[in-house]
Amino acid sequence: MMPTTSSRRAAVASTAPTAPAAPAAKRDRTHYLYIAVIAAVALGIAVGLIWPDLGVELKPLGTGFVNLIKMMISPIIFCTIVIGIGSVRKAAKVGAVGGIALGYFVVMSLVALTIGLVVGNILHPGDGLHITNAIKATGHDQVDSEALPPVDFVLSIIPTTFISAFTQQQVLQTLLVALLTGFALQAMGSAGQPILRGVEHLQKLVFRILGMVMWAAPVGAFGAIAAVTGSAGFDALKQLAILMLGFYVTCFLFVFIVLAALLRIVAGLNIFTFFKYLAREFLLILSTSSSESALPRLIAKMEHLGVSKSVVGITVPTGYSFNLDGTMIYMTMASLFIADAMGTPMAIGEQIPLLLFLLLASKGAAGVSGAGLATLAGGLQSHKPALVDGVGLIVGIDRFMSEARALTNFAGNSVATVLIGTWTKEIDKDRVNRVLAGELPFDETTLLDEDVQPPAEVPEQGGEKELAKA
């Protein structure tokens, strides 16, 4: 019987390693989802051009999908930050990450403003245009926005109640509550561990819901693109083609020269390889014209890449309010365009104070839908009211420019997360290389690394050595 038993054991042992091969099929299914998104975008453009009225009527499809994504942003940010901070032993470490992040955001915003300033003064895209009374009225309509002056903006970060931080759709309110909760759990020590584990389970649930919501992406992309194409058309865009082209080229240069150089010098990564890893997120933003639609997935993917939870939890949500590189370029070029179109070009001495004011004003409208146009109109009304009449000139193309704006903002925040992770030494470079090489694929089903637990291997090895010594 002994040979028979040993042979059975050998058979069982030989079959054991072949068991974990099933999960790959689940990841492959999501490829069809993003192929469907591409097809939906093409179909939406066709519908918007052929039946513009129908295209405009389809706008609620895109709005509904973006709202579904926004519904998930607050709980995802809360869970990510609480887990990230609650797992860190020293509060000073979290403060250092936040300080480096804010300093970097300010510097890059100024760089983006400077680039937009240079290109805008070279192109002078507004020369030769004329302002009608209808355009003036449209411009003034944009001033009635949710953008807040600096003092009111700071006060608005404090939610009315603990729960209202999750219902007001303001990222910074959720960020504040999550920071307080994370530091409280950190101070509780071992007593806070059960709560921390509960938040981890909640995070798994939220990401699973997000995975389900993503299957509505083709419908949302179809409705959003059809509405934009149907409402604006192409005849109205001919006169403004120079501004659009200049803005797109400026964003391209900022991303693939400035950000690419920083990513290569600081982290040693190629930006094309990095953006290939984030290709689905870029496609999602392109189809919805909203960088917020990719915020939850960016958090999940940066953690999967190898950046620590604390860095991701602080950098990504804060960056979505303070690191708006595309918005900075947009407001610079749009301001110069309007001034030229109205026959009152600004000298450099007038441009710089206005743009610095818009730099501050943009932080108060970070979570507003159509924030770029609303912030521009509100900023001009406060600082240079005579230019508000010209805002109506760019209303027709704002949605098309908002895509480049959103893509640039997303690119800036994704690169910032890697850079800050590198500066604070909170990034696993070996894992980064393996992920970008395709050796550790991202789980599109759960959006979490449930099966990958590298830290658990170290204690096991230590335990074996201690047993051997004993």
Secondary structure, 3 states (H helix, E strand, C coil): CHHHHHHHHHHHHHHHHHCCCCCHHHHHHHHHHHHHHHHHHHHHHHHHHHCHHHHHHCHHHHHHHHHHHHHHHHHHHHHHHHHHHHCCCCHHHHHHHHHHHHHHHHHHHHHHHHHHHHHHHHHCCCCCCCCCHHHHHHHHHCCCCCCCCHHHHHHHCCCCCCHHHHCCCCHHHHHHHHHHHHHHHHHHHHHHHHHHHHHHHHHHHHHHHHHHHHHHHHHHHHHHHHHHHHHHCCHHHHHHHHHHHHHHHHHHHHHHHHHHHHHHHHHCCCHHHHHHHCHHHHHHHHHHCCHHHHHHHHHHHHHHHCECHHHHHHHHHHHHHHCCHHHHHHHHHHHHHHHHHCCCCCCHHHHHHHHHHHHHHHHHHCCCCCHHHHHHHHHHHHHCHHHHHHHHHHHHHHHHHHHHHHHHHHHHHHHHHHHHHHHCCCECHHHHHHHHCCCCCCCCCCCCCCCCCHHHHHHHHHHHHHHHHC
